[in-house]
Amino acid sequence: MGFIQTILLSMPIALLIIVVVLAAIALSILGLWIVWQFVPRHILKTHNELTDAMLEVISLAYTVLLAFVAVISWQNFDAAKFHAEKEANCLVGLHRSAAAFEKPFRDELRPLLEDYAHIVINEEWQLLSKGEESAKASAALRKVWGLYANYEPKTEKEKAFFAESLSKLDDLREMRRLRIIDSRSGIHPLLWIILIIGAVVTVSFTFFFGSDKFIVHAIMASALAVIIALILFTILSFDFPFTGSMRLEPEIFQQAANF
């Protein structure tokens, strides 16, 4: 389990937001206070135009990077939702298609599919928050595969449904594999390092404007720091789709379990 997943699991979202906002305010005010203590105001005022131009360029570059990472984070979250939904749909399709087969096969298959659905809901979904998978779910899926591997369709109707079911079963296995990968693969650590460095540089540039009142300067610097911190928090919240307060819930599987 990664560091980000540990944070998302250990703290409620409301408390995490408060910590992020307070940390952003405290660090921005501290940085501004240090600059005010060691850099004369009259020197900074003579470079306000240059500072403004540089901040505009840096802010633009950082905004583009933030937007890029935010889109990636949301796309990954959306893909995880799609994989889970398709897996559940394949499960329902297999359960319904079982009606086309002989009774001994049908009576063995349906309980296995129902057992797999309940294991995913009650056990594996909790493990996904840690980037782990359920050995019981894997075993249940292997039993389903074994049942199909040992069955010989007899009628043309069974052959047609058998071929379609094998395709759905293969899709189910693949969607489960992707769902597990989605629970483990967040944004690359290098991107997080760049995002944090970019945030520090962008906010730090506001410290070098020549201002006459510390409180006004602190409010503006803190406001920018809080906005950036909240955007980073949003990216972090969607970074791991099955972890934290913003995680995907097993509703689609709960619906599928009713068959």
N, C-alpha and C positions, 0 to 999 in steps of 0.2 A: 504494500500500500504506500502510495506516494505522500509527500509532505502536504500537498494541497488537499488531497482526500482526507488526511488526518485532521486538518484545520476544519474542513466542511463538516466532518463527523463530530468533532469535539465541541463545537460552539453553535448555539442557535443563531438563525439568520439575523434576528433583531439585535442580539448582542454583538454579532460580528460587524454589522453595519455601524453601530455606535463606536466600536473600537476603531474601525477604519476611518471614520469621520474625525474622531478625536485625535487620532494619531496624525492625520493629515494636517489638522489645524495646529497641533502642538509643534510639529516639525517645521512647518512653514513660518510660524512666529519665531521659533528658535533661530532658524536660519536668517530671517530678517533682522532679528535683534543683534546677531553677530556682525552682520554687514553694517548696521547702524553704529556699532561700537568702534569699528576699526576703519571704516571708509568715510571720509568727510563728505558732507552733503553737497558742498559747493562743487566738488569734483564730479560727482555723479550728475548734477544738474547740467553741466556743460556737455555731457555725453548722452543726454536723453534721446535725441533724435537717432543716434546710432543704436542705442539700446532698444528703442522702439522698433527699428527696422530689423534688427537681429531677432528679436522676440517674435516678430511677425513671421519670419522665415522658419524659425524653429517650431513655432506653434502649428504652422501649416503642415510641415513634414510630420510632426508627431500626430496631428489629427488624422492624416492619411494612414499612418501606421495603426492607430487605434481603431479606425474604421475597418481596416483590413483584417485585423485580428478578431474584432467583434463579429464580423461576418463569418469568418472561419469557425469561431466558437458556436455561433447559432446554427450553421450548416451541420456541424458535427452533432449537435443536440438534435436537430431535426432528422438527421440520418439515423441516429440511434432509435428515435421514436418510430421511424419507418420500418427498421429492421424488426423491432419488437412486434409491431402490428402485423407485418407480413408473416412472421413466425406463428402468431396466434391464428391468423386466417388460414394458414396451411394446416394447422392442427384441427380447426373446425372442419375444413374440407376433407381431411382424412377420416374424421369421425363420421361425417355424412356419407362419404363414399363407401364406407364399410357395409352399408345396407345392401350393396350390390353383390356381396360375397356370401358364400355358404355360411350357415349358422355357426359351426364350430370355430371357423376363422374369425367371424364377426364378433362372437362372444369373447374371444381372447383378445382381439385387437382393441376394442373400445375401452375396456378397463385399463389397458396399458397407456392409452392416450390420455385418459382421465387422470391416471396416476402421475404422468409426466406434467400435466398442467398444474396439478396441486403442488407438486414438488417445486416447480418454478415459482409459484405464487408464495408459498409458505417458507421456502428455504433459500432457493437460489437468488431471489430478488434482494434479500438482505445481504447475501454474500457479494452481490454486484457492487454494493456501495463501497466495498473494500477491494474491488477489482478481482474478485475470486469467483469460482464456479462451483456448482454442486456435483459431487461424485454420484449422488443418487439420481440426479437428472440425466447425467451421461449414461448411467447404467439402464435407466428406463428407456432412453432413446435407442440404446443398443438392442434391447429386447424387442422393440418394435421392428428394427431392421432385421433381426433374426427371424421374426415371425413372417415377414414378407419374403425373406430369402428362402424359406423352407416351404413356401406355398406355391402350388402349381394351379394357375387358373384353368378352368375346364371349358366354360362356354365363351362365345365371342363377346358377350356382354361383360363377363368377368375379365377377359383379356384387355378390353378397352379401359375399364375402370382400374385394372391393375397397373397398366402403363401410366395412367394419369396419376394414380396414387404414389407410384415410385417417384415421379417427377415432383410431386408435392412434398414427399418425404425428404428428397434431396434438398429442396428449397428450405424446408424447415431446419434441417441440419446446418445448412449454410447460414441462415439467418440467426440461428443460435450462436454460431461461431462469431459472426460479426457483432452480435449483441454483447458477447463477452469481451471482444476486442474494444468495443466502444466504451465499456466500463473501465478500461485500463489506460486508454490512450488519450491524454489531454493535450493541450498545446505544448509544443516543444519548450523545454526549460530555457533555451537560448532566446526564444521570443519573449519570455517573461523577464529575463535579464535586460533585454533591450527596452522593453516597455517601462520597467522601473527606472532605468538610467534616463530614458527620455522624459519621464515624469519629473525626476529630480532636476534635470537641466532646464526644462521648460519653466517650472515654478521658481527655480533659483534665479533665472534671468529677471523676474519681476522685482527681485530684491535690489537691483542696481539702478532703479529709477530714482531720480532726485526728487524727494518728497519732503514737505515741511512738517507733516504730522505723522507720527508713527502709527497711531491707531487706524487712520484711514488707509495707510499703506498696508498694514497688517490685515485689515478686512479684505482688501482686494487680493492680496497674495493667498490668504486662507480660502477665499471663495474659489479661486482657480484650483488650488490644491484639493479641495473637497470634490469639485466636479470631476477632476481627473481620477481621484481615488474611487468615486462611485462608479465610474465607467469601468475601471479596472476590477472593481468588485463584481460588477455585472458579468464581465468576461469570466472571472473566476467561478461564479455561481453556475454558469453553463458549461464550464470546462469539462466536468465529469457528469454525464447525463443521469447517472444512477446514484449520485452521492449528494448529500446535503438537503436543505429545505426545498430547493428548486428541482429536485430529482423527478424523473419519470416514475409514475406509479403503475402497478401491475393491473390496471383497470381492464385493459384489453384482454388479458389472460383470465381475469375473473369472469368476464363475459363469456369467453371461450369455454371455461370450465363448466358452464351451464349447458352447453351444447344444445 
